[in-house]
Amino acid sequence: MKRFLTSDLGVYLLAGAFSALVFGVALAALSVFVPGGLGDVQLAGLVVGFLLFLGAHVAAIWIYREIGAREGVP
């Protein structure tokens, strides 16, 4: 487990999970502290933007793994 967590892929996955956790906490905080809460348009914009970010993150992981596979890195 320690080897996975210290590998580049493990760090990328942990960073993605951490950013998803922070995003969830931020949405919860915004829904509580913004007067009137978040509207549907604002919420949809935030979620779509975050999903685009996660898509780029996953693409970077996929590219990293493909490069490693071509170079013979396990």
Residue pairs with C-beta under 8 A, 6 or more apart in sequence:
4 10
5 11
5 14
8 64
9 61
9 64
9 65
12 57
12 60
12 61
12 64
13 61
15 57
16 54
16 57
16 58
16 61
19 53
19 54
19 57
20 54
23 50
27 38
27 43
27 46
30 38
31 37
31 38
38 46
68 74
